[in-house]
Amino acid sequence: MKRFRTPLTIALGLVAFFGIAEPLRSVSVSPMAVYIDHRTRSGELTLFNPGTRTEEIRIDFAFGYPQTDENGAVFVPITEDAPAGEPSALSWLSAFPQRLRLEPGQRQVVRILARPPADLPPGEYWARARVHSSGGQPSIERREGEVGMQIELNTVIVVAVNYRNGEMSTGVVVDEARARFVGDSIVYEVQASRTGNAAFLGRLLIETIDYEGRVLASAEEVLPVYRTMRRRIALPRPAEGFPTRARYTIDTERDDLPPGGVIPTEPVVREVFIR
């Protein structure tokens, strides 16, 4: 019987607002976003092995940030090199230690160090730390006829790293907002662009309002705007009342980010009629 061994890598935790499948997460990493300023030039990640097998850990860096397609679906393209013109911290970030072995039940602090050029202009610079882990998940055996396959599961947890140099400012402007009835649902659409020199890490609150101004339903989600962000969300039509307007509120009410992550701004509110 022929036997092959195949590595399988699964990327987890691309942004804090993406869920992580716990059965596949062999190493716990916190926080899921690191913010470094020009005074400290360092941040920390805490790694923990909750499993029963030793994990081999390697940490490197890539570039990426949340984006959306024309339909409002969020994705985070990860590249080895930053595209031209992007404010990248990729070339001057390092991790210490970069490689380690994490025994079952062991916790380890990893420092993220920044060594920016001396003439770096004020602004925010972006990267993603990737925590590669292997060895903690048992191999998956598969057999097809005379061919046997052993799949080794490797995982990658991706953490946002933002370096802030000098005074930071951010905000959003609403480029487009609308809402429409589609069958038994209401489809809400909003597009926002960032202002200032740092990513806007905020929240989108959607409220459905009747003709008397009463809120019939509401929903919220995180809204990271690095360049532009378009969201299209379909929600069930409220069971009671007659909805006539949609109100969009974009603010910085975020309790899921580490201290210092959010740059506070004034809320932006836009109301539109539901067509």
C-alpha positions as CSV (number, residue, x, y, z in Angstrom):
1,M,0.0,0.0,0.0
2,K,1.3,3.4,-0.9
3,R,1.3,6.0,1.9
4,F,1.6,9.8,1.6
5,R,2.0,12.5,4.2
6,T,0.3,15.8,3.5
7,P,0.5,19.0,5.6
8,L,-2.8,20.9,5.9
9,T,-2.7,24.5,7.1
10,I,-5.8,26.3,8.4
11,A,-5.8,30.0,9.0
12,L,-7.7,31.3,12.0
13,G,-8.5,34.6,13.6
14,L,-7.9,37.0,10.6
15,V,-9.5,39.8,12.5
16,A,-10.9,40.1,15.9
17,F,-14.5,40.2,14.6
18,F,-14.1,36.8,12.8
19,G,-15.0,33.8,15.0
20,I,-12.5,31.0,15.7
21,A,-13.6,27.4,15.6
22,E,-12.5,26.2,19.1
23,P,-12.0,22.5,18.1
24,L,-9.4,23.7,15.5
25,R,-7.6,26.2,17.7
26,S,-4.6,24.3,19.1
27,V,-3.0,27.4,20.7
28,S,-4.8,30.3,22.3
29,V,-3.4,33.8,21.4
30,S,-4.3,37.1,23.1
31,P,-5.0,39.8,22.4
32,M,-6.1,39.5,18.8
33,A,-4.9,43.0,18.0
34,V,-1.7,44.8,19.1
35,Y,-1.2,48.5,19.1
36,I,2.3,49.9,19.3
37,D,3.2,53.6,19.6
38,H,6.4,55.5,18.9
39,R,7.3,55.8,22.6
40,T,7.3,52.1,23.6
41,R,8.0,50.5,20.2
42,S,6.9,47.2,21.5
43,G,3.8,45.1,22.2
44,E,3.0,41.7,23.6
45,L,1.2,38.5,22.7
46,T,0.4,35.8,25.2
47,L,0.4,32.2,23.9
48,F,-1.2,29.4,25.8
49,N,-1.4,25.7,25.0
50,P,-4.6,24.3,26.4
51,G,-4.1,20.9,24.8
52,T,-2.4,17.7,25.8
53,R,0.3,17.7,23.0
54,T,3.4,19.8,22.6
55,E,3.1,22.6,20.1
56,E,5.9,23.9,17.8
57,I,5.4,27.6,17.3
58,R,6.8,29.9,14.7
59,I,5.9,33.6,14.4
60,D,6.3,35.7,11.2
61,F,4.6,38.8,9.6
62,A,2.5,39.5,6.6
63,F,0.4,42.4,5.3
64,G,-3.3,42.8,5.1
65,Y,-6.4,44.6,6.5
66,P,-10.2,44.2,6.3
67,Q,-11.7,45.0,2.9
68,T,-15.1,44.4,1.2
69,D,-16.2,43.4,-2.2
70,E,-19.0,45.1,-4.2
71,N,-21.6,43.0,-2.3
72,G,-20.4,44.0,1.1
73,A,-18.7,40.7,2.0
74,V,-15.7,41.2,4.3
75,F,-12.4,39.6,3.6
76,V,-8.8,40.1,4.7
77,P,-6.3,39.5,1.8
78,I,-3.0,38.4,3.3
79,T,0.2,39.0,1.2
80,E,3.8,38.4,1.9
81,D,4.7,41.9,0.7
82,A,2.8,45.1,1.0
83,P,1.4,46.6,-2.2
84,A,3.0,49.8,-3.3
85,G,1.7,52.9,-1.5
86,E,0.4,51.1,1.5
87,P,1.5,52.2,5.0
88,S,3.3,49.0,5.9
89,A,5.2,48.1,9.1
90,L,6.1,44.7,7.6
91,S,9.8,45.3,7.0
92,W,10.7,46.5,10.5
93,L,8.7,44.3,12.8
94,S,10.2,41.2,14.6
95,A,9.0,38.7,17.3
96,F,11.0,37.6,20.3
97,P,11.2,34.7,20.6
98,Q,10.4,33.9,17.0
99,R,10.4,30.1,17.5
100,L,9.4,28.2,20.6
101,R,8.0,24.9,21.9
102,L,4.9,25.2,24.0
103,E,4.3,22.3,26.4
104,P,0.7,21.4,27.5
105,G,-0.6,23.9,30.0
106,Q,2.3,26.3,29.3
107,R,1.9,30.0,28.8
108,Q,4.5,32.2,27.0
109,V,4.7,35.9,26.4
110,V,6.1,37.0,22.9
111,R,7.2,40.5,22.4
112,I,6.5,42.3,19.1
113,L,9.4,44.8,18.5
114,A,9.3,47.7,16.1
115,R,12.4,49.3,14.6
116,P,11.0,51.9,12.2
117,P,13.3,54.2,10.2
118,A,14.3,57.5,11.9
119,D,12.6,59.6,9.3
120,L,9.2,57.8,9.4
121,P,6.4,60.3,8.8
122,P,3.5,60.6,11.3
123,G,0.8,58.1,10.8
124,E,-0.3,54.5,11.4
125,Y,1.5,51.6,9.8
126,W,-0.1,48.1,9.4
127,A,0.9,44.5,9.4
128,R,-0.4,41.1,10.6
129,A,1.5,38.7,12.9
130,R,1.0,35.1,12.1
131,V,1.3,32.5,14.8
132,H,2.0,29.1,13.1
133,S,1.5,26.0,15.3
134,S,2.0,22.4,14.6
135,G,2.1,19.1,16.5
136,G,-0.9,19.7,18.7
137,Q,-3.5,18.0,16.6
138,P,-3.4,14.3,15.8
139,S,-2.8,13.3,12.2
140,I,-5.9,12.4,10.1
141,E,-5.6,9.0,8.4
142,R,-7.4,8.4,5.1
143,R,-7.3,5.5,2.8
144,E,-8.6,5.1,-0.8
145,G,-8.0,1.6,-2.1
146,E,-4.3,0.9,-2.0
147,V,-3.4,4.5,-1.2
148,G,-3.1,5.7,2.4
149,M,-2.8,9.3,3.3
150,Q,-1.8,10.9,6.6
151,I,-2.8,14.6,6.9
152,E,-0.9,16.7,9.4
153,L,-2.9,19.6,10.7
154,N,-1.1,23.0,11.1
155,T,-2.9,26.1,12.2
156,V,-2.1,29.8,11.7
157,I,-3.7,32.5,13.9
158,V,-3.5,35.9,12.4
159,V,-3.3,39.0,14.6
160,A,-3.6,42.7,13.6
161,V,-0.5,44.8,14.4
162,N,-0.8,48.6,14.1
163,Y,2.1,50.9,14.7
164,R,1.3,54.5,15.5
165,N,3.9,57.2,15.0
166,G,3.1,60.7,16.3
167,E,-0.3,62.3,16.7
168,M,-3.2,60.1,15.5
169,S,-6.5,61.2,14.0
170,T,-9.3,59.2,12.4
171,G,-13.0,59.4,11.5
172,V,-15.4,58.3,8.8
173,V,-17.7,59.9,6.2
174,V,-20.7,58.1,4.8
175,D,-20.4,57.9,1.1
176,E,-23.7,56.0,0.5
177,A,-26.6,54.8,2.5
178,R,-29.8,53.2,1.5
179,A,-32.4,50.5,2.6
180,R,-35.0,48.6,0.7
181,F,-37.7,45.9,1.1
182,V,-36.9,42.5,-0.3
183,G,-39.6,40.0,0.4
184,D,-39.9,39.5,4.1
185,S,-36.5,41.2,4.7
186,I,-35.0,44.6,4.7
187,V,-31.6,45.0,3.0
188,Y,-29.4,47.7,4.5
189,E,-26.5,49.1,2.6
190,V,-23.9,51.6,3.8
191,Q,-20.4,52.6,2.5
192,A,-18.0,54.6,4.6
193,S,-14.5,56.1,3.9
194,R,-11.9,56.8,6.5
195,T,-10.5,60.3,7.3
196,G,-7.3,61.1,9.2
197,N,-4.1,59.1,9.3
198,A,-5.2,56.0,11.3
199,A,-7.6,53.2,10.8
200,F,-11.2,53.8,12.1
201,L,-12.0,50.9,14.5
202,G,-15.7,51.4,15.3
203,R,-19.2,50.0,15.3
204,L,-22.1,50.2,13.0
205,L,-25.6,50.4,14.6
206,I,-28.6,49.9,12.4
207,E,-32.0,50.9,13.6
208,T,-35.4,50.4,11.9
209,I,-37.8,53.2,12.6
210,D,-41.5,53.7,12.1
211,Y,-43.3,56.9,11.0
212,E,-43.6,58.1,14.6
213,G,-39.8,57.7,15.2
214,R,-40.1,54.5,17.3
215,V,-37.3,52.0,17.0
216,L,-38.8,48.7,15.8
217,A,-35.6,46.7,15.6
218,S,-31.8,47.2,15.8
219,A,-28.6,45.3,15.0
220,E,-25.0,46.1,15.3
221,E,-21.6,44.9,14.1
222,V,-18.0,45.9,14.3
223,L,-16.8,48.3,11.5
224,P,-13.1,48.6,10.8
225,V,-12.4,51.1,8.1
226,Y,-8.8,51.1,6.9
227,R,-9.6,52.7,3.5
228,T,-13.2,52.2,2.6
229,M,-15.8,49.6,3.9
230,R,-19.1,48.6,2.3
231,R,-21.6,46.6,4.3
232,R,-24.8,45.0,3.0
233,I,-26.9,43.3,5.7
234,A,-30.3,41.6,5.3
235,L,-32.4,41.4,8.4
236,P,-36.0,40.1,8.9
237,R,-38.7,42.7,8.6
238,P,-40.0,43.6,12.1
239,A,-43.0,41.6,13.1
240,E,-44.8,44.6,14.6
241,G,-45.2,48.2,13.3
242,F,-44.6,49.6,9.8
243,P,-40.9,50.5,9.1
244,T,-40.4,53.6,7.1
245,R,-36.8,54.7,7.8
246,A,-33.4,53.2,8.6
247,R,-30.9,55.0,10.8
248,Y,-27.2,54.3,10.6
249,T,-25.0,55.3,13.5
250,I,-21.2,54.8,13.2
251,D,-19.3,55.3,16.5
252,T,-16.3,54.0,18.4
253,E,-18.2,52.0,21.1
254,R,-15.9,49.0,21.1
255,D,-15.3,47.0,24.3
256,D,-13.7,44.0,22.4
257,L,-10.4,45.7,21.7
258,P,-7.4,46.1,24.0
259,P,-6.9,49.4,25.9
260,G,-5.6,52.1,23.6
261,G,-6.9,50.4,20.5
262,V,-9.8,52.7,19.8
263,I,-9.2,56.3,18.8
264,P,-12.4,58.1,19.9
265,T,-14.4,60.2,17.4
266,E,-17.8,61.8,17.3
267,P,-20.6,59.6,16.1
268,V,-21.8,59.9,12.5
269,V,-25.5,59.4,11.9
270,R,-27.4,59.0,8.6
271,E,-31.1,58.4,8.1
272,V,-32.7,57.2,4.9
273,F,-36.2,56.1,3.8
274,I,-36.8,52.4,3.2
275,R,-37.8,52.0,-0.4
